[in-house]
Each structure stands twice: as structure tokens, then as C-alpha cells.
Amino acid sequence: MEHPKSPINCFLPIIVGKTGLLDSFPWENLQRLPDIVSIETANRAARILRSLHVNDAQIARMEKKSIRSIVSAVLAYQGVQLAKLPDEATAIRECASRILQAVRAQISAMASKVSNFISACPSGHEVVGLALTPQ
């Protein structure tokens, strides 16, 4: 879901096991999550999303989803499977690298639009960024 006040619209889940970064995630437990829509949970989530200014169409789509389907959708974007890495230091570097890569891509996309300049008088790097962006 996109927030109207934030031009950054991606997320990168990083799953951590019970005892540390390198534990494998218990994927089999996903099947234990409820696959029916919980009215109470949907109503609470809708209140939270409205407070974040999420539009009604997006909220209506969310209200039709079960907890299992929402968690499965979020986990589909898992960026790093830490259990497959050799050590914690590598895991932390990999996570940081992927996060930085996603943020850089979003900042580049934002900088390519005149409407996203920081002020009415764009700085040099903003002008250069816009000039180098294919239109």
C-alpha cells in the first residue's frame, strides 16, 4: 500500500529466526495461520490504515484478505534469506546492501520529477539528476 505523503513505496522484509539471524524461518508454520477473514482484525487494520491516510479502495481490498494471505503476500518480497548465508556479518552486510539499493532506486525515481524537488529553488544535484533522466 502506498502512503500519499511518502513517495517511497517498497519494503524489504528481513526474517530473523528465534535464536539469531541465521536461523531458518519455519515456513511450514504459515499453513497454521487462519485462512478466513477476521472481521475484528480487518476492522482494526482499517482504523490503523485510515489514520495513515491510506485510501478507501486499498483498505477495501485489504479487508477481503485473510491473515495467511496477507503474510504470504508480504513474504513473497523477502529480500534476504539469512539462513543461507555463512555468518552474521555477511547477513548484516547483505541486508544493508539490499536496503541501500532499494532506497537509491527510490531516490533516483523521486529525483527525476520536478515536483519532488526539495524547494522551489532546486539544488545542483537535483538539476543534474533531472537532466540525466530519460523522459
ABEGO torsion letter per residue (X at the ends): XBBAABABABBBBBBBBAAEAABBBBAAAAAABBABBBAAAAAAAAAAAAAAGBBAAAAAAAAABBAAAAAAAAAAABABBAAABABAAAAAAAAAAAAAAAAAAAAAAAAABAAABABABBBAAAAAAAAABBX
